[in-house]
Amino acid sequence: MTIRNVCFHGIGTPERDLEPGEDRYWISPELFEAVLDEIRHWPGLRVSFDDSNISDVAYGLPALLSRGLTADFFVLAGRLDSPGSLDEDAVRLLHRSGMTVGTHGMRHVPWRGLSPSAADEELVAAREILTKTVGTEVSTAACPLGRYDRTLLTRMRRLGYTRVFTSDRRPARAASWLQPRFTVRNDDTPESLRAEAIDGPSLLGGLKLETIGLIKRLR
């Protein structure tokens, strides 16, 4: 079965300093609502949120609940309780509300090419913090900045991650361990997202996306 993973980052006005280029992934509440109303009817939909912004609970959670939707929230353990980010109570609220809490690491750094000590912090320590926060095992992850390679994926399999999400803009197979996602950007519209995710690219464009994903997995 083919599914479409749609990922949000920030909604509304940021309450923290943004990283270079991050503003592209902050969208207005109006665009968020419009996209959510579009995708809620898609077959095989999975929604997720990255970066643990406070807008996850200010905008994301109420909108999901009012539409009968659930989502995966990938939390940065190192940002817990920081201004503009989720605190532990907010993460527990997401969990109690039927949402899945996954890890986005500790410090929002690329996981490709990590040293052993950095890998332990990002892939093990961060997950342990989130597991303790929600009181149940955290076993899913989203790769920060969409960067990964064969070494990283092998390491994550050995660590027992049950599903890993990326930022490759293409459909996914429901049962696959590696899950590409369509990240919503501020220049997207409900119509453009539908055209890309549902109608799909040309045959050549589709082959290009598959090839890029294959290269990432094998390099």
Number of C-alpha atoms within 10 A of each C-alpha: 9 13 21 24 26 25 23 22 24 28 22 15 12 16 13 12 10 10 8 7 7 13 15 13 17 20 21 13 16 11 19 23 15 14 19 19 14 15 21 16 9 14 12 16 17 19 21 25 24 23 24 25 27 23 21 25 18 13 16 24 18 13 18 18 14 8 11 9 17 18 22 22 30 25 28 26 26 17 19 21 14 12 13 17 22 23 19 16 13 18 25 17 15 20 18 11 12 13 20 19 27 27 31 30 29 22 15 18 15 15 22 18 13 15 10 9 8 15 18 13 18 24 21 16 17 21 26 15 19 24 17 12 19 19 11 11 14 21 17 22 26 28 23 24 15 15 17 21 17 15 14 19 20 11 13 19 13 9 12 10 17 14 17 20 23 22 21 18 19 22 23 20 14 16 11 13 15 18 21 25 26 21 21 23 19 14 11 15 16 17 12 12 20 16 12 15 21 16 10 14 15 10 8 9 11 13 12 13 14 15 12 11 19 13 11 13 16 11 9
